[in-house]
Amino acid sequence: MSPEATPSKSVERKWFPLESNPDNLNKYIANLGFDTSLYRFTDVFSTEDWALEMIPPGTVAVVFLYPLSDIQEKFRREENEILQKEESMDSSVWHIKQRIGNACGTIGILHALANIPEALKVAAIPSDSWLGKFYSSCPAEYSSIKKAEILEADKEIESKHDAATCDEQNQTNRGAIDDQLETHFVAIVNVNGYLYELDGRKEKPVLHGETTAETFLKDSAKVVQKFMERDPDEVRFTILALAPCSNE
């Protein structure tokens, strides 16, 4: 939902923002080609253990929404300066730059789904789906900017994103496209046993240490908790886990 997605000089565009609503996002990713009979986004109500224990074991990605307060923005700018000086990270981490205003919901989803375990990717993303074709067209080794250019040239994803923003399952009206929005989607993933925060407004993935398949959700919650502790007076945080579908 971030309006401050740094656009390219040649592509200055805005989309309507996605809502942080698991029902809507599950419908959206299904429309992109992801098999939601296997895994679905589900609300995580807190970073505390009681809430994490409500999620079926096996979470493979987390998407969370946080407020773009002055405190968070100051930290992001400082962190970006550090990231620019760091050496390149694991080339198997799929990261894309956000250069379309308010596209952070789609960027967060693309980050999450691109970095799920390979076996699940094969099972849940058909090669002839939009997701399958898009990921095939911009593999992880492409630069974040090159991936952004491929996304920006794709009219189908723009149309699918727009349909999701006005879906009847949304709990709020999408408003006007130039409305000032103050929240932003970020993904957290496990790639080769390391925990990465993926944000299209940042220069590269942010490494948060080691993780395992078993501890991933709890480790991700610790990352979200850092955002919350940085801005303790804010309440505009939501967390979604991409978790196995319950048999219930």
C-alpha positions as CSV (number, residue, x, y, z in Angstrom):
1,M,0.0,0.0,0.0
2,S,3.0,2.2,0.1
3,P,2.7,5.3,-2.1
4,E,6.5,5.8,-1.9
5,A,7.4,3.0,-4.2
6,T,10.3,4.6,-6.1
7,P,9.1,4.5,-9.7
8,S,11.5,4.4,-12.7
9,K,11.9,7.6,-14.6
10,S,10.0,6.1,-17.5
11,V,7.3,4.3,-15.6
12,E,5.4,6.5,-13.1
13,R,2.3,4.5,-12.2
14,K,-0.1,3.9,-9.4
15,W,-2.4,1.0,-8.6
16,F,-5.2,0.8,-6.1
17,P,-4.0,-0.9,-2.9
18,L,-4.8,-4.4,-1.9
19,E,-6.5,-5.1,1.4
20,S,-4.8,-7.2,4.1
21,N,-7.7,-9.7,4.0
22,P,-6.9,-13.5,3.8
23,D,-10.1,-14.3,2.0
24,N,-9.4,-11.7,-0.7
25,L,-5.7,-12.6,-1.0
26,N,-6.5,-16.3,-1.3
27,K,-8.9,-15.6,-4.1
28,Y,-6.3,-13.4,-5.7
29,I,-3.5,-15.9,-5.6
30,A,-5.8,-18.6,-6.9
31,N,-6.6,-16.3,-9.8
32,L,-2.8,-16.0,-10.4
33,G,-2.6,-19.8,-10.5
34,F,-1.6,-20.9,-7.0
35,D,-3.4,-24.0,-5.7
36,T,-5.1,-22.8,-2.5
37,S,-6.4,-26.3,-1.7
38,L,-2.8,-27.0,-0.5
39,Y,-1.8,-23.8,1.2
40,R,-3.7,-20.6,2.1
41,F,-3.1,-17.3,3.8
42,T,-4.5,-17.2,7.3
43,D,-4.7,-14.5,10.0
44,V,-2.1,-14.6,12.7
45,F,-3.7,-12.6,15.6
46,S,-0.5,-11.9,17.6
47,T,3.2,-12.6,17.8
48,E,2.7,-14.4,21.1
49,D,2.8,-18.2,21.3
50,W,-0.9,-18.7,21.8
51,A,-1.6,-17.2,18.4
52,L,1.2,-19.0,16.6
53,E,0.0,-22.3,18.0
54,M,-3.4,-21.7,16.3
55,I,-1.7,-21.9,12.8
56,P,-1.4,-25.4,11.3
57,P,2.3,-26.5,11.4
58,G,4.3,-25.9,8.2
59,T,4.0,-22.2,7.5
60,V,6.2,-21.5,4.4
61,A,5.9,-17.7,4.2
62,V,4.6,-14.7,6.1
63,V,3.2,-11.5,4.8
64,F,2.7,-8.6,7.2
65,L,1.4,-5.1,7.0
66,Y,2.9,-2.3,9.0
67,P,2.3,1.5,9.3
68,L,4.6,3.9,7.5
69,S,5.2,6.1,10.5
70,D,8.1,8.6,10.8
71,I,9.9,6.2,13.0
72,Q,9.6,3.3,10.6
73,E,10.6,5.4,7.6
74,K,13.7,6.8,9.4
75,F,14.8,3.3,10.2
76,R,14.2,2.1,6.6
77,R,16.3,4.9,5.2
78,E,19.1,4.1,7.6
79,E,18.9,0.4,6.8
80,N,18.9,1.0,3.1
81,E,22.2,2.9,3.4
82,I,23.7,-0.2,5.1
83,L,22.2,-2.6,2.5
84,Q,23.7,-0.6,-0.4
85,K,27.2,-1.3,1.1
86,E,26.7,-4.9,1.8
87,E,27.8,-7.7,-0.4
88,S,25.3,-9.6,-2.5
89,M,23.3,-12.2,-0.7
90,D,22.3,-15.7,-1.7
91,S,21.5,-15.5,-5.4
92,S,18.7,-18.0,-4.9
93,V,16.7,-15.5,-2.9
94,W,14.0,-14.0,-5.3
95,H,13.7,-10.3,-4.8
96,I,12.0,-7.6,-6.9
97,K,11.9,-3.8,-6.6
98,Q,8.6,-2.0,-6.2
99,R,8.4,0.9,-8.7
100,I,4.6,1.1,-9.0
101,G,2.8,3.1,-6.3
102,N,0.5,1.1,-4.0
103,A,1.6,-2.2,-5.6
104,C,3.2,-3.5,-2.4
105,G,0.5,-6.1,-1.8
106,T,1.2,-7.8,-5.1
107,I,5.0,-7.4,-4.5
108,G,4.6,-9.0,-1.1
109,I,2.7,-11.9,-2.5
110,L,5.2,-12.4,-5.3
111,H,8.1,-12.4,-2.8
112,A,6.3,-14.9,-0.6
113,L,5.3,-17.4,-3.4
114,A,8.6,-17.2,-5.3
115,N,10.6,-18.4,-2.3
116,I,8.5,-21.3,-1.0
117,P,10.1,-24.7,-1.0
118,E,10.7,-26.1,-4.5
119,A,8.5,-29.2,-4.0
120,L,5.5,-27.0,-3.0
121,K,6.2,-24.6,-5.9
122,V,6.0,-27.5,-8.4
123,A,2.8,-28.8,-6.8
124,A,1.0,-25.5,-6.3
125,I,2.0,-23.4,-9.3
126,P,1.2,-24.9,-12.7
127,S,3.7,-23.9,-15.3
128,D,1.0,-22.6,-17.6
129,S,-0.5,-20.3,-14.9
130,W,0.3,-16.6,-14.7
131,L,2.6,-17.2,-11.8
132,G,4.3,-20.1,-13.5
133,K,5.0,-18.1,-16.6
134,F,6.0,-15.0,-14.7
135,Y,8.5,-16.8,-12.5
136,S,9.9,-18.6,-15.5
137,S,10.4,-15.2,-17.2
138,C,12.3,-13.7,-14.4
139,P,14.4,-16.2,-12.4
140,A,16.1,-15.4,-9.1
141,E,19.4,-14.6,-10.6
142,Y,17.9,-11.7,-12.5
143,S,18.5,-8.3,-10.8
144,S,15.7,-6.8,-8.7
145,I,15.3,-4.0,-11.3
146,K,15.1,-6.4,-14.3
147,K,12.3,-8.3,-12.6
148,A,10.5,-5.0,-11.9
149,E,10.8,-4.1,-15.6
150,I,9.2,-7.4,-16.6
151,L,6.4,-6.9,-14.1
152,E,5.7,-3.4,-15.2
153,A,5.3,-4.6,-18.8
154,D,2.8,-7.2,-17.9
155,K,-0.8,-5.9,-18.4
156,E,-2.4,-9.1,-17.1
157,I,-1.1,-8.7,-13.6
158,E,-2.2,-5.1,-13.5
159,S,-5.7,-6.3,-14.5
160,K,-5.7,-9.1,-11.9
161,H,-4.5,-6.8,-9.2
162,D,-7.2,-4.2,-10.0
163,A,-9.9,-6.9,-9.9
164,A,-8.7,-7.9,-6.4
165,T,-8.9,-4.4,-5.1
166,C,-12.6,-4.1,-5.9
167,D,-13.6,-7.7,-5.0
168,E,-16.8,-8.0,-3.0
169,Q,-14.9,-9.8,-0.2
170,N,-13.0,-6.6,0.6
171,Q,-14.1,-5.1,4.0
172,T,-13.4,-1.5,2.9
173,N,-13.9,0.6,-0.2
174,R,-10.7,1.0,-2.2
175,G,-11.1,4.8,-2.3
176,A,-9.5,7.1,-4.8
177,I,-6.2,6.1,-6.4
178,D,-4.5,9.3,-5.2
179,D,-5.5,8.8,-1.6
180,Q,-2.6,9.0,0.8
181,L,-1.9,5.5,2.2
182,E,0.2,4.9,5.2
183,T,0.7,1.1,5.4
184,H,3.0,-1.3,3.6
185,F,3.2,-5.0,2.9
186,V,6.4,-7.0,3.5
187,A,7.2,-10.7,3.1
188,I,9.3,-13.0,5.3
189,V,10.7,-16.3,3.8
190,N,13.0,-19.2,4.5
191,V,15.6,-19.7,1.8
192,N,18.2,-22.4,2.4
193,G,17.8,-22.2,6.2
194,Y,18.1,-18.4,6.4
195,L,15.3,-15.9,7.4
196,Y,14.9,-13.1,4.9
197,E,12.7,-10.0,5.0
198,L,11.7,-9.0,1.5
199,D,10.6,-5.5,0.8
200,G,10.2,-4.0,-2.6
201,R,11.3,-0.6,-1.3
202,K,14.6,-1.9,0.0
203,E,17.7,-2.4,-2.1
204,K,18.0,-6.1,-1.4
205,P,16.8,-8.8,1.0
206,V,17.4,-8.2,4.7
207,L,18.9,-11.2,6.5
208,H,17.6,-12.0,10.0
209,G,19.7,-15.0,10.8
210,E,19.1,-18.7,10.6
211,T,15.8,-20.5,10.7
212,T,14.3,-24.0,10.2
213,A,11.0,-25.2,8.7
214,E,9.9,-26.0,12.3
215,T,10.8,-22.6,13.8
216,F,10.0,-20.4,10.8
217,L,6.7,-19.0,12.0
218,K,8.1,-18.2,15.5
219,D,11.3,-16.7,13.9
220,S,9.1,-14.6,11.6
221,A,7.1,-13.4,14.5
222,K,10.2,-12.1,16.1
223,V,11.0,-10.0,13.0
224,V,7.5,-8.5,13.1
225,Q,7.9,-7.9,16.8
226,K,10.9,-5.7,16.1
227,F,8.7,-3.5,13.9
228,M,6.1,-3.3,16.7
229,E,8.7,-2.5,19.3
230,R,10.2,0.2,17.1
231,D,6.8,2.0,17.1
232,P,5.0,0.9,20.3
233,D,2.1,3.4,20.0
234,E,1.0,2.0,16.7
235,V,-1.6,-0.7,16.3
236,R,-1.9,-0.9,12.5
237,F,-0.1,-4.2,12.1
238,T,-1.6,-7.4,10.5
239,I,0.1,-10.7,10.0
240,L,-0.7,-13.5,7.5
241,A,0.8,-16.9,7.4
242,L,0.9,-19.0,4.2
243,A,0.1,-22.3,5.9
244,P,-1.1,-25.8,5.0
245,C,-4.9,-26.1,4.7
246,S,-6.5,-27.6,7.7
247,N,-8.2,-31.0,7.4
248,E,-11.1,-29.7,9.5
